[in-house]
Amino acid sequence: MANTRVPDVCEIYFQHKVLTRVSGPPTFGTLRVLVDELKANASSVPSVLGGGQYGHLGLLLTAAQFETLSTTPFESPINPGPFAPPEKGTEAQINAARDVWKEKHYTFHLNQAVEKALIAQVVSAVEPQYLSAIRNRQTGRYGSNVLAVLQHLFTTYGHITPQHLKAREMEICNMHFHMALPVDTIFNAIDELMELAEYALMPMSSTQAVSLAYVVFSKNPILLQDLRAWNRRSAEHRTWENMKVHLREAQKDLSSLPTAAQLYPQANLTLFSGVGTNMPPAYDHQTPNLTDASFFSASSTVSPATLSDMVNNVQQREADLLERENKMMTQFQEMLTLLKSANNVQSAPPPTNQNHNNKTKKNAGKSQNQRRKYCWTHGSCAHNGKECNRKAEGHKDDASFANMLGGSSSGCYWLQE
């Protein structure tokens, strides 16, 4: 018989030698702490199972959950039984077969040791009366495996109802993402919802997670171009993990772009006080509240529509927001034109002697202080448009040097050839 002695996994590998004790009836919050500590312990024990990257974490996850981590499924090994050498095998073949059997034998016993140690930690952390329903009276064991023990605790005492899931889903749907926050703020909230749904035995698909994130991010106009690029991807590439990568890269690119203040530092903001009054109001971006106190809030500020209906309305909202963006760009160009005109007036060159002589000839008897007003009919003169007593047809009272509105340029020597 080969030596199948396995190490004391709790003493050697576990990060949490003793789990946080659950006092009184378990709740979802206390069970979540319990599970997080168990996951840290299981993943710290090395294993070749499930691709060999996550230790024995597969003992605490369903097949669907582990599939999000590795393409190689985690399957608990079966007992290989006693060694049976190959018939008519050579000595080298028998030794090779024995080495394979030893590895399978050790892997099986190590997997069993980890699972038993995890169950023992749960039994020590939770009061016995809350585990009595799954205790086998003949063997004294609690459940067939540690995952079954945890699912019993969550379904019996976690009180995760469809109403709780829908309320949390609506809370996430109502979030307003701000670019000052990392996009993972939203992704983490949805990942927690997916984990919650797993414990409630109402799993949430990758497509549902993508749709929920799409609704949240589409409220921010700056991300619409990236969302349109996401829509152009083929269906097989629009996965949950790919969406995380796509929007992380989008936020990284957007954060490297210069702002309007950097492009036009000389702009006087007071010039914009009376311009663009038809511009749409800015979004009221609010920082999402992810505290435990509001995790199961049953209140919702939207009508109880299904998530698929919300996704169907996003395309129309994108078109409306794109129209607003185009209008804002048009008005921004108009404001820049006005700003340039104002700068031209302020930086007009002083009159040369020749210009001064020409001006004197055309406007004899009038001092320079009398020619500081603009009239649409008469150009530069001693009165403005409202004060004019001899208005030409089409006269505009509000014309000014900054915006002549097509009026006369008479006396505006800085504009003449």
HUHUVEN-V963342 format. One record per residue. N is the residue number from 1. RES is the residue in one small letter. PHI is phi in whole degrees, -180 to 180 (none if undefined). Layout:
# HUHUVEN-V963342
[[N RES PHI] [N RES PHI]]
This chain:
# HUHUVEN-V963342
[[1 m none] [2 a -73] [3 n -77] [4 t -109] [5 r -65] [6 v -109] [7 p -73] [8 d -76] [9 v -63] [10 c -66] [11 e -75] [12 i -89] [13 y -110] [14 f -62] [15 q -76] [16 h -112] [17 k -64] [18 v -129] [19 l -78] [20 t -62] [21 r -72] [22 v -96] [23 s -90] [24 g 76] [25 p -62] [26 p -65] [27 t -125] [28 f -61] [29 g -62] [30 t -70] [31 l -71] [32 r -63] [33 v -62] [34 l -60] [35 v -67] [36 d -61] [37 e -69] [38 l -64] [39 k -63] [40 a -62] [41 n -69] [42 a -65] [43 s -72] [44 s -83] [45 v -92] [46 p -63] [47 s -158] [48 v -92] [49 l -76] [50 g 62] [51 g 94] [52 g 77] [53 q -99] [54 y -125] [55 g 58] [56 h -104] [57 l -60] [58 g -60] [59 l -66] [60 l -106] [61 l -121] [62 t -75] [63 a -60] [64 a -67] [65 q -67] [66 f -70] [67 e -64] [68 t -73] [69 l -100] [70 s -145] [71 t -78] [72 t -94] [73 p -67] [74 f -95] [75 e -125] [76 s -63] [77 p -71] [78 i -99] [79 n -67] [80 p -72] [81 g 75] [82 p -70] [83 f -72] [84 a -120] [85 p -66] [86 p -65] [87 e -69] [88 k 56] [89 g -86] [90 t -75] [91 e -62] [92 a -66] [93 q -66] [94 i -66] [95 n -64] [96 a -64] [97 a -65] [98 r -67] [99 d -63] [100 v -65] [101 w -64] [102 k -60] [103 e -65] [104 k -64] [105 h -63] [106 y -67] [107 t -61] [108 f -63] [109 h -69] [110 l -66] [111 n -62] [112 q -65] [113 a -66] [114 v -66] [115 e -64] [116 k -66] [117 a -68] [118 l -66] [119 i -63] [120 a -62] [121 q -67] [122 v -63] [123 v -62] [124 s -75] [125 a -88] [126 v -107] [127 e -63] [128 p -56] [129 q -64] [130 y -90] [131 l -118] [132 s -63] [133 a -67] [134 i -107] [135 r -86] [136 n -79] [137 r -69] [138 q -81] [139 t -103] [140 g 80] [141 r -82] [142 y -103] [143 g 75] [144 s -81] [145 n -157] [146 v -68] [147 l -65] [148 a -65] [149 v -63] [150 l -67] [151 q -64] [152 h -64] [153 l -64] [154 f -70] [155 t -73] [156 t -89] [157 y -118] [158 g -72] [159 h 52] [160 i -95] [161 t -107] [162 p -57] [163 q -65] [164 h -64] [165 l -63] [166 k -66] [167 a -64] [168 r -67] [169 e -62] [170 m -68] [171 e -61] [172 i -67] [173 c -62] [174 n -86] [175 m -65] [176 h -116] [177 f -77] [178 h -110] [179 m -66] [180 a -71] [181 l -100] [182 p -71] [183 v -62] [184 d -67] [185 t -59] [186 i -76] [187 f -61] [188 n -65] [189 a -63] [190 i -73] [191 d -61] [192 e -65] [193 l -64] [194 m -64] [195 e -66] [196 l -61] [197 a -65] [198 e -64] [199 y -66] [200 a -84] [201 l 61] [202 m -130] [203 p -59] [204 m -109] [205 s -78] [206 s -63] [207 t -64] [208 q -65] [209 a -65] [210 v -62] [211 s -63] [212 l -65] [213 a -64] [214 y -61] [215 v -62] [216 v -68] [217 f -71] [218 s -69] [219 k -75] [220 n -100] [221 p -58] [222 i -68] [223 l -97] [224 l -63] [225 q -62] [226 d -71] [227 l -69] [228 r -65] [229 a -64] [230 w -64] [231 n -65] [232 r -78] [233 r -72] [234 s -69] [235 a -60] [236 e -70] [237 h -97] [238 r -90] [239 t -98] [240 w -64] [241 e -67] [242 n -66] [243 m -67] [244 k -60] [245 v -64] [246 h -61] [247 l -80] [248 r -64] [249 e -67] [250 a -63] [251 q -66] [252 k -64] [253 d -66] [254 l -67] [255 s -69] [256 s -91] [257 l -80] [258 p -73] [259 t -90] [260 a -62] [261 a -66] [262 q -75] [263 l -75] [264 y -128] [265 p -67] [266 q -85] [267 a -67] [268 n -93] [269 l -64] [270 t -68] [271 l -70] [272 f -93] [273 s -66] [274 g -111] [275 v -115] [276 g 73] [277 t -69] [278 n -95] [279 m -69] [280 p -67] [281 p -65] [282 a -71] [283 y -69] [284 d -90] [285 h -75] [286 q -119] [287 t -72] [288 p -62] [289 n -94] [290 l -112] [291 t -73] [292 d -63] [293 a -63] [294 s -105] [295 f -63] [296 f -115] [297 s -63] [298 a -86] [299 s -79] [300 s -148] [301 t -94] [302 v -118] [303 s -69] [304 p -74] [305 a -86] [306 t -76] [307 l -64] [308 s -65] [309 d -65] [310 m -64] [311 v -64] [312 n -64] [313 n -86] [314 v -66] [315 q -61] [316 q -65] [317 r -66] [318 e -61] [319 a -63] [320 d -64] [321 l -67] [322 l -65] [323 e -62] [324 r -65] [325 e -60] [326 n -63] [327 k -66] [328 m -64] [329 m -66] [330 t -63] [331 q -67] [332 f -67] [333 q -64] [334 e -63] [335 m -67] [336 l -66] [337 t -62] [338 l -62] [339 l -64] [340 k -65] [341 s -63] [342 a -64] [343 n -67] [344 n -65] [345 v -65] [346 q -71] [347 s -104] [348 a -61] [349 p -70] [350 p -66] [351 p -68] [352 t -79] [353 n -60] [354 q -66] [355 n -62] [356 h -65] [357 n -67] [358 n -63] [359 k -65] [360 t -66] [361 k -67] [362 k -78] [363 n -129] [364 a -62] [365 g 85] [366 k -114] [367 s -79] [368 q -65] [369 n -68] [370 q -86] [371 r -114] [372 r -101] [373 k -113] [374 y -119] [375 c -125] [376 w -60] [377 t -82] [378 h -109] [379 g 76] [380 s -74] [381 c -156] [382 a -89] [383 h -136] [384 n -94] [385 g -63] [386 k -71] [387 e -86] [388 c -67] [389 n -101] [390 r -130] [391 k -83] [392 a -78] [393 e -63] [394 g 84] [395 h -58] [396 k -121] [397 d -67] [398 d -93] [399 a -67] [400 s -148] [401 f -60] [402 a -67] [403 n -143] [404 m -75] [405 l 56] [406 g 81] [407 g -82] [408 s -68] [409 s -106] [410 s -61] [411 g 82] [412 c -87] [413 y -62] [414 w -72] [415 l -96] [416 q -84] [417 e -70]]
